[in-house]
C-alpha cells in the first residue's frame, strides 16, 4: 500500500506539471524506494524524466543521499535494510546524473550493497537479486566487453534467485529477463537476446495484461529484435494484434498505442511496405504531437525515425526538415536546464541532441553537402567524447561515420587512420567478433580496396563474412551484404572465378530470405550483372538487369536510389551491346532523378553526368558530350576538391575527349598530367588509376609526336600490360 500511495502521488505530480502519468510504471517505485522494488533501464529513464520535469538538482540529491547513507551506516550498520535502501537510491541518482564519471561511483555503491546483502540475507534473497540486476545494468551502461560479460553473469544469477523465490513470471523475473536481453544484444548475441525478450513479453502479457505499459515496452523490444533477425512477418503479426488491443482499451491517443504504431511502421519499412509505413509514421507523429506535444520525448523519437525512413527512400529534403525540427526542439529544451545551472540534467537532454545532430550529419552527407556534414560530425564527435568518454560506443560510432565521410571526400589517409583507430578500440572494448567490430573491419576493408591495398582488404573481408555467418546465419541481410562485398573485392582483383560463385550464392540466399524485389536482392543482381559485363557476357547480364529494374520500379518507385542505380547499370549493358538509342533515355532519366533527389554536386549525380557524356561521345556526338564532361569536372572540383577520385576521373574523361578534338591536344595533355599528379598523391604511383592515366597521356603524347616524353612514360609502364588508352568512367 505504501508503494502504491507513493505511485499515486508521483503520477499526480506529473499530471500537475503537464507530464505523462501513464508512463510511470511500478519500476519507478523501485528507482525511488529502494532495492526491494526491482528496477530496470526503463525505470532510470522515468526517473530522469521526473527529475527533469520537476527541475530537481541531481547534485543536491546526491549530497543529501550521501549524508543519509553515512548516518544510517553509523546508527544502523551497513547491512541494515534501511541502509541498503538508501545506498541503492544513491546509486540510482548517480546513474541518472548524465555524467559518465558518476557511473563508476554508482558501480561501487551497488557492489557494496550486493556484498552486504549477500552476506546478511544470502545470494538468492530478493534484495541480493535486485542488487545484482541493478549492478548489471550499471555495468552495461559503462560498456566494454568484460563489463557486459559480468553483467550477463549477474543477471543469470539473479534469474535463478527470482525463479526460485517468486516464479518464472513474477514482475522481477520479467524485468531481469528483459535486461538480460539488452546485455546479450550488446555482446552481439542476438539469438539468445531474442529468447529473453520473448520470455519477458509473453510473461508480462500473461501476468500483467496485453496493454499494460511494461507489456507494450517488452513487445516493442521483442519486435525490434525480430526485425533485426529479418523475422518481419512474426513481428508484424504481434504488433498488429497489440495495436488493435491498445486502441480498443486505451484509446488512439495513448502513448502505448502511439509506441506500437511507431514500431509497426518500422517493421513495415523493413518489409518494404513503404507506402503503409509512411502513412503509419505520419499518423503516429500527428497523434503524438496532438496528445503529448511537439517537444515530448516520444514525439521527437518518431520525428527522427520518420526522417531516417524518408532518407532511406530518397526523400532527403523532407527528412532534413524533420531532423532540423527535432534538433531545434532538443536544444530548446536544453537551454532552461543550463540556465538553472543543472549541468548534469542538461547532459541528459544533450544526449538526445547529439543523436539528432549525428543523424543530421549523415543526411547532410547523403545529399552531398560534405562541408556542413564534416562540421556536424566533428561537433558531435567532440561532444560525445566530452560527455561519454573516448571509448564509449556513441563516440566510436561518430568516429566511424566521420571516417566514412572523409573517405567519400577523397581524404583517404585521414579516413584510414580513423577507421583503424575505431577498429582497434572496438576490438578492445567489444571483442573481435562483435557486430560493431565487424562493421568497422568491413568499412576499413572497403577503404583499403579503394586505395589499392587489396591483400589486407581481402583478409578483413573474409573475417567479416565468417564472423557474421557464424553469429547471424548464412541468409541474414548483414551476412549477405558481406558476401556481396567480398565478391566485389575479388572481382576488382581480377579473381572473377571466385567472385561469380559468391555473388550467385548471395543472390540465391537473398532471394530465398527476402524475395526477388527486396533492395538487398536487387543490389546483388546488379553487381552480378556488372561482373558478367566485365567478363564480356553482356547477353547474360541484360535480362537480369531488365527484370531487376522492372521489379525495383514497381516496388520502390522510379526515383528510389536502388532503381536509379539499376537504370544506370542497365543502360551501360545496353551501350555495350550497341543499343545506344535505348541506353540514352535511361541515362538521361537517371541523371534527372539524381539531380532532383541528390543535387547537382553529389558523386552519384556526377557519375550519371559522365556516363551520359561517354555514351554521347561513343555515338560521335562530341559537341553534346564535351559540355557534360566540363560540367562534371567543374562541379566535382568545386564540391569535392581537386584531388577527389570523382574529380580526377572527370579530368581523365574530359582529356580523352579533347584528344580527339582538333586544336585541343595541349589542353588534354595538361589535364592528364594534372590527373596523374593527383592520383599519384592520393593513391600512389602503382595504383591502377594512376597507370590508366599514364597510358592515356602516352597516347596523347604519341599522337602529338612527343616521342622523348613517350619513352619516359614507357619506362614507368614497363611492368604494366599492353599500353591501350582506357577510360576511367565510374559505373
Buried (B, 14 or more C-beta within 10 A) or exposed (E): EEBEEBBEEBBEBBEEEEBBBBBBBBBBBBBBBBBBBBBBBBBBBBBBBBBBBEEEBBBEBBEBBBEBBEEBBEEBEBBBBEBBBBBBBBBBBBBBBBBBEBBEBBBEBBBBBBBBBBEBBEBBBBBBBBBBBBBBBBBBBBBBBEBBBBBBBBBBBBBBBBBEBBEEBBBBBBBBBBBBBBBBBBBBBBEBBBBBBBBBBBBBBEBBEBBBBBBBBBBBBBBBBBBBBBBBEBBBEBBEEBBEBBBEEBEBEBBBBBBBBBBBBBBBBBBBBBEBBBEBBEBBBEBBBEBBBBBBBBBBBBBBBBBBBBBBBBBBEBBBEBBBBBBEBBBEBBEBBEEEEBBBBBBBBBBBBBBBBBBBBBBBBBBBBBEEBBEBBBBBBEBBBEBBBEBBBBBBBBBBBBBBBBBBBBBBEBBBEBBBBBBEBBBBBBBBBBBBBBBBBBBBBBBBBBBBBBEEBBEBBBBBBBBBBEBBBBBBBBBBBBBBBBBBBBBBBEBBEBBBEBBBBBBBBBBEBBBBBBBBBBBBBBBBBBBBBBBEEBEBBBEBBBBBBBBBBEBBBBBBBBBBBBBBBBBBBBBBBEBBEEBBEBBBBBBBBBBEBBBBBBBBBBBBBBBBBBBBBBBEBBEEBBEBBBBBBEBBBEBBBBBBBBBBBBBBBBBBBBBEEEEBBEBBBBBBBBBBBBBBEBBEEEBBBBBBBBBBBBBBBBBBEBEEBBEEBBEBBEEBEEBEBBBBBBE
